[in-house]
């Protein structure tokens, strides 16, 4: 049985309000970031509508304003543009006046929300096997963000990073990912499971208690990526009731589905690069190896698309820097180090070249 979430929607503290017109929110109907290609399963957008109703707001105006009509949301397996989903979160958060809307949205995610993948997790041999399966098939549910699992010195870290350029509400997406991940692990480990700590790439919120209540653990803000930290020994924990026959059948079905939804070359490259940059890597040789090709082959593929690895890497670094500057209070010298710059002044020059503004001017002018 899946555990029921420890809901903290606090509907009594939110007064009912109608969604404001787009002009009052500073938003524009169907205005999505240029060049976005990410996508997300519509089941999460459906949860958005349910949560809006629970918070006393009408979900119809924000859904219509983002171009997501009822027909698009009727099928829980439909795929929606990630930009439209982020726009929806921005509008619905404004409708309710709830500053942690993404957190509440992620709290509603169940394994059933993940379809075949959710079933496979429940029939995996161990918790670690389940998480690795989720990572392997993540693109079936969301293209534009990626997850990774590491274990070292007795500590496991499961993190999520956004790699889609121009993503709105990256802090809310990170909140939702961490809350959803906590629900997944509670479904696998038991309803009383909690991480040792949670890391979030957002500034310290006014209501820290709500975050602590959702995760049941200390929450560290202004970090470089969303992450759940827990004992690595839990990765070896067997999953009760897992059926190996059912697991093999699900794996066969997912192999077929994965081939159908395989990422194109450019998207896969950006996904790998974004993840590697967040872990201090991202060299052309490393990325070429992960793509199972020679460095020169990678260069030729990118040249055929009118770009270079250097240009794509700069775009990836700019996207990481932009998100951390906008949504966290991380010092610029720390961001520079995380992105592999030898000194803060080199990062400042690079950021000014990418954006036309210094990091401090960008932070002052682009805070949510």
N, C-alpha and C positions, 0 to 999 in steps of 0.2 A: 504494500500500500504506500502511495506517496504521502508524505506529510503535508498537512495543511500549513500554509504560510503564516508566519506570525505578523498579521497585518497591522500596519500602523498608519492607515490612511488618515486618521484623525478628521473624519468628515465633519464632526461637530464643531471643529475650530475653523472651518472654512465656510464662508458665507456664500450662498448661491449667487451666481452672477452670470450674465449672458456673455458670450464671446464678443469682444470688441471688434469693430471693423478693422480691416487690414491697415488702413491709414493710421489708426490710433495705436497700432502695435509696431509701426515702423516696418511692416512686412509688405510684400507684394504677392498677389495671387500667383501661384505656380512658378515663382521665381526661384529657380534652382541654381546651384553653383555651376559655373561653366566647366565643361569637361568631366562632369561626374559620370561614372558608369557603375557605381555600386548598386546593390539590390538587397532586399530583405524579404523574408516570408511574411505574407499578409496576416498570419495568426497574431503577430505582435501588434499590428495596427488594430486588429479587432479588440485586443486587450486594452488598447488606448481608448477606444470608444466606450468599453465597459467601465473603465476607471473614471472617465469623464462623467458618466452618469452617476456613479457612486459619489463623486465629489460635487454633485448638484449642478452640473453644466450640460448644455446641449451639445452633443458631439457633431451635429450636422454641419454647422458653419465652418469649423476648421477643416473638416474632411473635404467639403466641397471646395474650399479655398485653395487646397493643395492639389486639386485635380484628381483626388482619390474618390471616385464615385462608389455608390453602394454595390454595383456589380463587381468592382475590383476587390471589395472586402468580403464578398459572399463566400468565396472559395478560400479556406484556410491555407491551401497549398499554393495559392497564386503568389507570384513574385512581383514586388513593388520596387520602384526606384528608391534607392537609399536617400537621395536628396529630398524626395517628397516625404519620406518618413521622418527625416530630421526636421523638415518644415512643420510637419504635423505636431511633433513634440514641442517645438517652439510656440506654436499657436495654442496648443492645449494647456501648456504650462501657464501661458499668459491668461487664458480663459479662467483658470481656477485660482490664479494667484499663488499657486503652490510652487515654491522654489526648488523642491526636490521631487518633481513629477517623475523624472526618469527613474529615481530610486523606487518609487511606488509601482511603476510600470514593470520594472524587472522583478519585483517581489511577487508579481502575479504569474510569472512563467513557471510552467510545470514540465515534467518530462513528456507529457502528452502533447505539449506545444511543439515538440521536436519531431513528431511523427515517427517514421521508421527508426531514426537515430535514437530517439528516446527509448524505444523498445529494445534496441540493441544495447544501450547502456545498462538496462535492467538485467540483461542476460549475459553481460560480460563476466569474465571469470573474477576479475579484481577491480577495485576502484581505479587503479592506474590504467588498466586496460580500457575501462569505460571512458576515462578522460582522453586517452590517446585516440580512441575511436571518434569522439566528439570533435577533436581537433582535425582529424583526417577528413571528416565529412562536413566541416563547418561551412564551406562555400555553398552547400545545399540550402542553408538558411540565411546566410548573410555574406555578401561580397562587398567589401569596403572596410572591414575590420577583421583582424585575425587574432587567434589565441595561441599560446605556447605553454608548455609545461616543462619545468626544470626541477631537478632534485640535486642538492649538494649539501654535504655536511649535516645530514639528518633533517634538512628543511626542504619542503616542496613549495614551489611558487607557480601558481597558475595565473597567467596574466592575459590581458586583452589590450590591443592597440588599434587605433583607427588609422588607416592608410589612405582613405579616399580624400583627394584634394578638395579643399573648400567645404568640408563637412561642417554644417551648423550644429550647435548644441553638443559639441564633443564631450563636454563635461556631463551632460545628461545621459549621453550614450554610455559613457564609462560607468556612471552610477547604475544604469540599467543592467549592464553586463555583469558587474560585480554582484548585484542582488540576484540576478538570474543564476549565476554560477554558484552562489551560496545555496539556492534552492535545489540545484542539481546535486550538489554534494550531500545535502540533507536527505534527498531521496535515495542516495546510494549508501550513505553511512548511518542514517538514522535521524529522526526529527530533532534530536538534541545536539546535532553536530554544529560546531561553530569554528571558524578559522582562528588561528592565534592572533592575527592582525590583518587589516585590510588597508591597501594603499589605493589612493584615488588621485587622478590628475586634475584636481580642481581646487580653487581657493577654499579656505575654511568657511563653511556655511554658518549662517546665523543659528541654525538649529542642529547642533552636533549630536544632541541626545537622540534624535530620530535615527541617525545613521548607526549609532551604537546599538539602538534597540533592534534594528533590522538585522544587523550582522552578529549581534551578541559578542562583540569583540572590539578592541581598540581600533580606531580608524585614523590613519595618518594621511593628512591632506597635502596638497602641493607636491605630489610625487610624479615621476616621469611616465607612469602607466598604471592602469587599473590592475590590481593583483590581489589574490587571496593567498595568504601564507599559512601553512599548516605542517604538521609533522610528516616527513617523508614516509614513515612507517605505515601511515594510513593508505598509501598507494597499494600496499600488498594485502589490504583487507578484502576477504572474499565477499561477494555479493550474494546474500541469501536468496535461494530460489532460482538462481541462474540456471537455465537449461541449455546445454551445449548443442542440442539438436536445433532448438529454436534459434540459437545464436548463429549457427552455420547458414540456416535458411535466410535470416535477416542480412547476413553479410553478402550472400549471393545476390539478393535483391538490391542492396545498396551499391554493389559493384556496377550493376547495370545503370542505376540512377546517377552514379558519379560520372560515368562516361558521358551521359547525356548533358550533365551540367558542368563539364570540365571548363576551367577558366581559360580564356584566351591568353596568348603569350604576354601581352603588355600588362594585363591585370595580374597574372601570376608573378611577373617580374616585380611590379610595384609592391605586391604583398610580401614577397620574400625580402625585398630591400628594406621595407618599412620595419619588418621584424628584426632583421640583422642590425640595422642602424640603432635600434633601441637596446641592443645587447653589445654595442661597441664594435660591431663588424661592418659588413657592407662593401667589401672590396669586390672588384669586378671578377677576380678569380674565384672568390667564394660563391658569389651569386651564380656564375656560370656552372660551377660544380653542382650546386643545388638544382639547377635546371638541366643537369646531365648533358652539358655541351662544353665545347672548348671556348676559351676566352675569345678567340678570333671569330668563332661562329656567333657568339653573342654580339660582338661588335657589328658583324655583317647584318644580323637580324635587325638591330637597332638602326643601322644606317639605311636599310631598306624602308624603314618607317620614318625616316627624316630626322633622326635624333641620335644622340650618343649616350653612352653609359654615364659619362660625367654630367650631362644635362639632367638625366633621370635621377641621378643621385642627389644633385643639388635641389631638385624639386622635392625629393623625399625629405632632405634635411630641413628645407624651408617649411614644409608642412608640419614636421615635428616641432620645430622652433615656434612656429605661429601658434599652434595649439597650446604649447606650454606657456608661452608669453601671455596669451589671452585668458587662459582659464586657471592658471596657478600663480603662486607667488614665489616660484623657484628663482633664486638669484641667477642673473645672466651668466655669471662665471660657471655655475653648475650646469646650465644648459649647454654652454660651450664645450665643457668637458665631456658631457654625455654624447655630444655629436662628433667628438673626435677632433676638435680644434685644439691647437697647441696652447693658445692663450685667448683670453676674452676679447682682446682687441681685434684679433683675426675673425672671430665670430661676428663682432659688431660690423666690421667692414663687409663681410659676406651677406649678412642680413640686410644691410642697407642697399647692397647691390640687388638682392632679390626683391625687396619690397619698396625701396625708395624712402624708407623711414629707418631711423635707429630703433633698436629693440625697446628703449625706454619710451620713445614717442609712439611706437606701435601699441605698447601695453596701455599707455594713457588713453589712446584713441579707440581701442578695440575691446575694452573690457565689456563682458556681457552686461 
